[in-house]
Each structure stands twice: as structure tokens, then as C-alpha cells.
Amino acid sequence: MELLRNALQSPFNNLLGVFIYLLLIIILTITATTILLYLIPNRFSRSLKNGIVGSVTFLIMILWLYIVVMRQLN
């Protein structure tokens, strides 16, 4: 438990903190996108909805990687 606390106190200085925050962002992105696609009335097929969720999640992962790399360079 102490390891997790230390990792979350300075997440950009260690790999475990970066991974935990990335995992939380992915879970939140998938949940929010799925809820939005469920609540907005549309006639998308299930495979198209899954493609949208996957694409949005992939874009968020790329943005997260960009933010982490740029923060490490500064």
C-alpha cells in the first residue's frame, strides 16, 4: 500500500504512477463514451459503437503519451 501511495504522490517520476493514471483515464474514457452512446438516440450498429469507443480510447491514449513525454522533456 505504501508503494501505491508513493507512486501516486509523484506519478510522472515513476512508471507505476504513470500506468495507474493511464489505466484510470482509459476506464473513465470507455465508461463515458459508452454512456454517451447509450443515452444519445442513434441507430448505430454494435460494431460501429465499439469502433467509436475504441477510436476515442486510442486517441486519449495518444494524447496521454504526448502529455507524459512533453512533461518529462521540460
Secondary structure as UniProt FT lines:
FT   HELIX           2..9
FT   HELIX           11..13
FT   HELIX           15..39
FT   HELIX           46..73
//
